[in-house]
Amino acid sequence: MTNTLRVLSNFMVSGLLLFCINLQAEDFDDEVVYSTEGYCLLANEGVASDYLSAYAKKLGVTPSKKVCRSFQEIVQESRPANWDYPQGRPYPGSVVRLTSAQVQLVKAINKTNE
């Protein structure tokens, strides 16, 4: 293979890999991951009990109030007052991502509490 063909081949493989990575990233935008932290974050924000019941059912367990209080302390210590949930993150450094529907739900609750 000549150098030109190698460069072209590497370029095509790199482009294909980037395309696959972008497809996977788009798939994750709609993915819902259920976690204890996610449940507690929503509960601490005041989400309706029927929503939390459905969430707990999908999670397979209802986290205790004690566990949720510990998450509430983390959020209170680390989240700025004007936090806008960038990329669905409930607080800085969180690995949990809320869906856009969950973010809108929390923002609506916060707006009514103001």
C-alpha positions in Angstrom: 0.0 0.0 0.0 1.3 3.4 -0.8 1.4 6.2 1.8 -1.5 8.0 0.2 -3.7 4.9 0.4 -2.7 4.3 4.1 -3.6 7.9 4.9 -6.9 7.7 3.0 -7.7 4.4 4.7 -6.9 5.8 8.2 -9.0 8.8 7.4 -12.0 6.7 6.4 -11.7 4.5 9.5 -11.5 7.5 11.8 -14.5 9.0 10.1 -16.5 5.8 10.6 -15.5 5.6 14.2 -16.6 9.3 14.8 -19.9 8.5 13.1 -20.5 5.5 15.3 -19.6 7.5 18.5 -22.1 10.2 17.4 -24.8 7.6 16.9 -24.2 6.2 20.3 -24.3 9.6 22.0 -27.6 10.4 20.4 -29.0 7.1 21.7 -28.0 8.0 25.2 -29.9 11.3 25.1 -33.2 9.4 25.3 -32.0 6.7 27.6 -33.4 6.7 31.2 -31.2 5.3 33.9 -32.9 4.6 37.2 -30.8 5.1 40.3 -31.1 5.7 44.0 -29.5 9.1 43.6 -31.9 10.0 40.8 -34.9 9.0 42.9 -33.7 11.0 45.9 -32.9 14.0 43.8 -36.4 14.0 42.4 -38.0 13.3 45.8 -36.0 16.2 47.4 -37.2 18.5 44.6 -40.8 17.8 45.5 -41.9 15.6 42.5 -45.4 14.2 42.8 -45.7 10.9 44.8 -47.2 9.0 41.9 -44.2 9.9 39.8 -41.9 8.7 42.5 -43.8 5.5 43.0 -43.5 4.7 39.3 -39.8 5.6 39.5 -39.3 3.3 42.5 -41.1 0.5 40.8 -38.7 0.7 37.8 -35.8 1.1 40.2 -36.9 -2.0 42.1 -36.6 -0.4 45.6 -37.8 2.8 47.4 -34.8 4.5 48.9 -35.1 5.4 52.6 -35.6 9.0 53.7 -32.2 8.8 55.5 -30.5 8.0 52.2 -32.3 10.8 50.4 -31.3 13.3 53.1 -27.7 12.5 52.5 -28.1 13.3 48.8 -30.0 16.5 49.7 -27.0 17.6 51.8 -24.6 17.0 48.8 -26.8 19.0 46.5 -27.3 21.9 48.9 -23.5 22.1 49.5 -22.5 22.0 45.8 -25.3 23.4 43.6 -25.3 27.1 42.9 -28.6 29.0 43.4 -28.9 29.7 39.6 -28.2 26.1 38.5 -29.9 25.4 35.1 -29.3 21.6 34.9 -26.7 21.6 32.1 -26.8 18.3 30.2 -29.4 17.1 32.8 -26.9 17.2 35.7 -28.7 17.9 39.0 -25.6 19.4 40.6 -22.0 20.1 39.6 -20.0 16.9 39.3 -23.0 14.5 39.3 -22.8 11.5 37.0 -26.5 11.2 37.1 -28.3 12.7 34.1 -32.0 13.7 34.4 -34.0 13.4 31.3 -35.3 16.6 29.7 -38.8 15.7 30.9 -37.5 15.3 34.4 -35.6 18.6 34.2 -38.7 20.4 33.0 -40.7 18.8 35.8 -38.2 20.0 38.5 -38.1 23.5 37.0 -41.9 23.7 37.0 -41.9 22.7 40.7 -39.2 25.2 41.5 -41.0 28.0 39.7 -44.3 27.4 41.6 -42.3 27.3 44.9 -40.8 30.8 44.2 
